[in-house]
Amino acid sequence: MKVLVSDSLSEEGVSKLSEHFDVDVSTGLSEDELVEKIGIFDALVIRSGTHVTKRVIEAADNLKIIGRAGVGVDNVDVDAATEKGIIVVNAPEGNMLSAAEHTIAMMMSMARNIPQANASLKAKKWERKNFMGVEVNGKTLGVIGLGRIGAEVAKRAQGLEMSILAYDPFVTEDRAKDMGVELTTVDDIAQRADFITVHTPLIKETRNILDKAQFDMMKSSTRVINCARGGIINEEALADAARNGKIAGAAIDVFTSEPPFDCPFIGLDNVIVTPHLGASTEEAQVNVAVSVAEEIISVLNGGSARNTINIPAVKPEVMAILAPYIGLAETLGSVAAQLLDANYNKIEISYNGEIADKDTRAVTVAALKGILEDAVGSAVNYVNAPSLAKSRNVEVVESKSETSGDHASTIRITLFQGTNTKSVSGAVVGREPKIVMIDGQYVDLVPNGFMIVSNHVNRPNVIGPCCIVLGENNINISGMQVGRVEVGGNTIMALNVDNEVSEGILDEIRAINGILDAKLVTL
């Protein structure tokens, strides 16, 4: 397999990839050059320099994975990659400590005017009075975004004996208490904090999270730091606040456009700027390169990825529990779709019992993959299954219940097309997946190979003729299950057979008096 490295990557990462694949290091490619080159490659490794546009992805006929040696994926069209079934991974932990340390360094430099004093002295000036600083001890730091990096910044600030305010909608009060921080709002941080640092991804909800309204709330002694992503702080509003004395200063490492030579605050004396150095340590560059290399090696060798952007990532200890249910869900989805044999506008996935307490996102993706394979074939995978369902206007509903009946955990998949439905339930027995119910009738099926599933009237001289038809056509029956209802009622028969059954043989079975329908399920 072939891997293209299109941005500068540490030698450790390149060497690791070269042990397994044919690696081409070609940096500084234009979009046109990348479009022309990408078609033969199975994996692409980038940093922030390469822009993986929709046009690039459309030309990537063999691409299976894009690895970003760093955190942000602003330079990747993730939606286009997802539509094409390409996994996008990043390295969220490799530069975590470097980014946290750079944030602290920027805060201390700003508090003591170190860059300005350095420049003054090198210009042969002695201006001690101009560079009076402030202590951080006893001050309040506001942390907007308490993820990996934000939490590390908070920890280090506590070591400097600062009080911590934090905003993060995904952190619970108990978690915040354990971390020794006070959860509050962005506006409250703007009003109370002496230093404010942002550590969120750049998404719709966080763009310009510090804007004119927040700067107007700040104390004139407040100092602001951004070592996360350009655009989280409104640059025009920051420039106005710094220029007019609404805040004491700012320290900025990231910009909406890089290089930021037209940035409105780039020349202000009370704003410290660095050229996107948050991850620029020797250790971080090795860490992110090796992390991404390991992800690519795993995926191209048939394994899974830990740090996926466009498919659910599951912790290894959780995956150990969910793995058999992922296979079960995909099988149930495939069986349900083949039995319905019609378009559907709604999919309901129900988790019952112990599995209801788990993070089942990966299981749901597997179920969608199994369902959609009947309609779109190999074009569906674990990456693009949710987006394919959405593009087909199929509603996907999940439900969870602690009650599961005779099994510790069960999964039920129901497909809806108007009043027409098809429901298949399964459980994991030992480590073996089993189908335990079809359309509300109990069965005990090991799903594999070929199965004939029929609806028939529960009366004598129906099952026997079906077996005779199969025997006459040299089709061996390896297992049989019949749902139990009152005599004369409609029930289900499922036959495990050793060979594929032609449509002609199925027509013979359907013609038997008492058989209502019969379908072949292939797994």
N, C-alpha and C positions, 0 to 999 in steps of 0.2 A: 504494500500500500504506500501511497505517496502523501507527504505532509509538506505544506507550504508555510514557511515562516516569513511573514511580510513586514514585520517590525523588528527592531533590535531586541534580541532575547539573550539572556545570560548563557554562557557556554555550557553550564550544567544542564539547563533545560534542553538545549539542542543535542547534547551528547546522549541524554536519556532517550530522546526520540529516535536518534540515529541507531540505537541498539536494536530497534524493532522495525523501523520503516526507512524508506528512501526520502530523505529530507532535503528540501530546496530552500535555502535562505536567500530571499530576494526582497530587499527593503527599498522603500521610496517609490513604490509602484503607483502610477496614476490609476484612476478608475478604469480608463480604457485598457491599460496594460494588464490590470488585474482581471478584467472581464475576459481578455484574450487568453490569459494564462490559467485561470482557475479550473477550467473544465476537467482536467485530468486528476485533480487532487481529491483525496478522501478526507483530509482535515486541513484546517486553516488556523494558524496561530497568529494572534495580533496583540498589539498594545493599544495605545490611544491614537497612534498615527494613521493607521489604516481605517478607511471608512467602508464598511461592508454594506453597500447599498442594495436595494431591491434588484437593480440591474446586475450587480455582481452575483447575487444569489440565483437569479434566473439562469445565469451562465454556468452555474456550478453543478454540472450534471452528475458528478460522483460524490459531492460533498456530503459527509455524514455528521460532522461536528465542527463547530467554530469555538476555539479556545481563546478567551481574553485573559492575558497575563496581567491581571489587576482586578479592580472591582467594577467600575462603571462600564456599562455597555451602551452608552449613548451613541457610539459610532457604529452600532450594528442594528440593522433593520430586523429586530427580533420577530415581528409579525410575519415578515416575508420568509424568514428562516423556518418559522413554525409551520407555515402553510406548506412548505416544501419538505417538511419532515426532518429538518436539520437541527440537531441538538446544539444549544448555545450554553457554554459553561464559562464561569469566571473563577477567580482565585480570591475569595473574600477575606481570607485570613492571612494570606502571605505578607501583605503590607500593613496589617492592622496596627502593629506596634510602632512601625515607622511613622504612620500617619498620626497616631496619638502623640508620639514624642514631638513631631513637627508642630503640632497644635500648641503644646506646652511651650516649645521654643519660641514660637511666634508671640504667644501671650507674654512671656518674660521679656522678649526683645522690645515689645511695644510698651510694657510697663516701665522699662528703664531706658527707653529711647536709644537702644544700642546701635542700630544701623545709622541713625542720624549722627550720633556722637562719633562713631567710627569715621564717617565721611568727613565730618568737620575737622577732626584731628589730622586726618591724612591730607587735608587741605591746608595744614599748618596753622590751624586756629585752636585757641584754648578758650572754649565757651562753656565752662562748667554750669553757669547759671541758666543757660538755655536748655539744659537737658535734665532738669529736675524730674525725677520719676516718682512712682508710687509703689508701695509694697503690695503683694498679692495676699499676704498673710491676713486673715480675718475678713477678706473680701468675699463677695458672693459671685459665683460663676453660674451662669445660665447655660445649660446644655440642651439644645434642641435636636432631638434624635438620640435615643439611648440604646443604639444597637451596639455591635461589637466595638467600633472605634469610639463612639460616644461614651460607652461604659468604661473603656480604658482611660479616656481623658478624665472622666469623673474620679476614677480611682487615684490617678496621679495628682489631681487637684486637691483631693482630700489629704494627701501626703504633704501638701503645701499649706495645710490648715485653712482651706477655703470651705465655705458653705456651698452646697450644690442645690440649685433649682433645676428641674428637668421637665421637658415636655416630650411625651411619646405616647400616642394613643394605643400602642400595642403592649405597653408595660403596665402590669397590675400594681395596685397599691402595695401588696405584700412583697412583690419583687423590688419595688422602689425602696421599701423599708429595709429589706435585706442589704441593699446597696448603699444605704445611708443617704439617700437623696429625697428631696421633696418634690412630688409631682404637682405640676400646675399648668397654666396655660401659656401660650406664646406672649400674649399681651401682659400677663403678670410678670413674666421674665423680663420683658422690655422695660417695665416700670421699676423693677426691684434690683436687677442684676448690675454688678459693676463691670463684669466681663461677660460677653455672650459668644458662644461658639456653636456652629451648626454642623450636624453630622447625619443628615438625612439623604436618601437618594433623591435625584431630581425627577420628580413626577408632577402631575398636574396639581396635586394637593400641596406640594412643597415649593413650587416655583414662586419666587418673590414672597416667601413666608415672612421675611423681614422687609417691609415696604415703608413708604412714607409715614403711614399711620403709626407703625411701631417706632420708627426713629423719633417721631414727635413725642412719644411717651417716655423716651429714655432720658436719664440724667445727663447733664453736660459732661460728667466725668466717665461715662460709659465707654467701653472699648469693645469692638466687635471683631470676630475672627471667622474666616471661612477657609478651611482646608479640605472641604468635602467636594462640592461640585459648583461650577459657575452657574448662576441663575437662581440659586436658592435665596440669595440676597439681591434685591433690586439694585443694580449698579448705579443708576441715576440717583436714586434716593440716598444711597450711601454717600455718593460724591457730594450731594447737597448738604447732608448732615455733617460731614467732615469739614467741608469748606466753610460752613456758616457757624461752626462751633456748637452744633446741637449734640455732638458726641466728641469725646476727647481724641479718638483715633480709631484706626482699624488695621488689621493685618490680614492680607488676602493672598492666597496661594493659587486660587483657581478662578477662571474667568469664563464669561459666556462665549467669548471668541478668543482663541489663542493662536499666535501671540497677541497680547492685549494692548497693542500700541495706541489704539484709539479709545481705550477705556477712559471714562470721564474722571476717574480719581488717580490715574497712574502717576501724575506729577505732583500730587498733594504731599506736603511735608509730613503731615500727621498720619499718612497711610503707608504702611510697610507692605511691600509686594515681593513675592518670590515666584520664580517661573515653574509652577506646578511641581514642587519638590517633595510633596507629602510622602510619596513612595520611593523617593530617590535615595535609598541606602543600599549598600552592597548586599546586606542580608535580605532585604525585601525583594530585590530583583532576582536573587537566587530562589527565594521561597516561592514567588509567584510563578516563575518559569518551571520549576520542578513540579509544582502543584498542577499546573495546566498540562504538562507533559504526562503526568500520571493519569489524569482524566482521559486524555486522548488515547493513551495506550490501553486503558481499560475498555473504552467504548469500541475502538477498532478491533479489539480482540474478542468482542462479543459480551463484554461485561457492562456494568452500569456506571453512571457518573454521580458524584456526590453533590456537586455545586452547579446544578442545572438552573438556567434562567427560565426556560420555557416548558419544563415538565417538573412535577413535584419532586423535591428532594426529600428523602426519608433517612433518618438516622440509622446507622447500621444495626443497632440493637432492636429498633422497631422493625426494620426490614426483615430481620430473622423471623419475626412473628408473622409479618404480613405476606411473606413470599408465597406460601402455598395458596393464600387467598387471592393473590394477584393472578395466579394461574387459573384458579377456580372461576374468578370473575370473568376472565377472558373467554373461558369455555362456556359459561352460562350465557354470556352475551351472544356468542356464535350460535349456540343451540336455539336460543329464543328467536334470533333473526331468521334462521333457516326454517323454523316451524311456522312463523307468522307468514312468511312468503309474500309480503306486501310492504308498501311504504308505511312509515310510522311518523307521527308528528310529536310524540312524547315518549321519553324513556324515564322510567322510575327505578331507582336503585335503592333497595332497602337493606340496611345492615341491622342485624338482630343479635343480641347476646353480647358476649365479651368484646367482639370486634367493634361494637358501637362506640367503645371508649377510645379507640385508636384513631390516628390520623389516616383516613382512608382515601386521601386524594389519589395516591398512586393506584389503588384498587379500582377507583372509579374510572381512571384513564384506561386501565386494562379492560374494564367492562365495555367502554365505548369502542375500543379497538376491536374487540371480539364482535360486537354488534355490527360495526360499520364495514368490516372485512367482507361481509356477504354482499354489500352494495358496491364497494369501491376497490376491493381486492388488496393487492400488496401496496397500493398507494397510501394506505392508512398505517400509522405506527403510533408508538407511545408518545411521540411529540405532537403530531398534528391531529390526533383523534378529537380532542375537544373543539378545536377550531373548525374541523370538518363538520361536526355536528351542528355547530353554530351557523356555519355558512349554509347549511341545509334547512335552517329554521326549525331544528328539532329541539324541543324543550327538554332539558335534563333536570330531573328532580331527585334529590337524595333525602332519605329519611333514616332515622336511627331509633332503635328501641332496645332496651336491656333484656326483653323477653325473647327467647329463641326456641322454645319447645324442647324437643328431645336432644338437641345438640348444643354444644357450648356456644357456637356461633353459626349463623346462617346468612347467606346473601340471597336476596330475591331480585330478579330483574323482570320488569314488566314493560312490554311494548304496547303502545296505544295507537290505534288508527280509528278515530271516531269511537264507535261502540265496540269495535273489534279489538280484542286484547290477546296477548300471549304472555304467560308468566312461567318462569322457570326458577326454582330455588335449589341451592346447593349447600353443602357443608364439607368441612375437611375432617375426615375420620382417620386418626393417626396422622399421617402426612399425605393421605390419598384423597383427592377431590371426588365427591360423589354428588349426583343429582338426586335430591330427596323429594322433590315435588314438581309436578307439571300441571299447570292450570288448577291448582288446589287439590290435586290427587296425589297421595303418597306413593313414591316409588323408591327404589334403592338401586341406582344405576352407576356403574363405573363408566364415565364418558370417555370413549376412545374409539378410534377407527371409524366404523360405519354403524349407524343405528337406524332402524325403521321405527318410526313413532306413528301410531295410528289411533284414531278415535273409532270406537265400535260399540255396538249394543252388547251389554253383558248378558249373554244367553248361550246355550250350547250350540255347537257346530259353527263357530265363527273362528276361533283361534286355530283349530285343527286344519281347516282348509288353507289358512295363510301359511302354515308350516309346510303343507303339502306342496304349495306353489313354489316355495323357496327350495324344497328338497328336489323337486323335479327340474329345477334350474341349477342344481348343484351349488346352492348357497348354503353354507353351514351356519347354524344358529349357535352362538356361544353363550348366550345369556338371554333371559326373558323376565320381564316384570309386567304385571297387570295391576292396574288400580282397582281398588275394591269399592264397589257401590252395590246398591240393591239390584236384584235380578230384574232385567228389563231396562235398567238405567244405562246412560252412556258413560263409558269409561275409557281409559287409556291403556294401550299396550306398547311396550318398548322392547324391541328385539335387537340385541347386539349380534351383528353378522360379520363374517370374516372377509367378505368381498363386497366391492361396490355393486349396487343393485341398479339395473337399468330402468329407464322410465317405462319400458314395456312391461317388465316384471311388476313394477309398482301398479301399473294399470290393471294387471291380472288380480292383484290383491284388492284394489279398490272395487273391482267388479264383484267380489264375494258378498253375498247377502249378509247384511249386518255390519259391514265395514263402512264407516262414514267418510273417512279420508285416510291417506297414508303418505308420509313424507320420509325421504331419506335425509339423514343428518350426517355430514362428513366432518370429521375432526382431524 
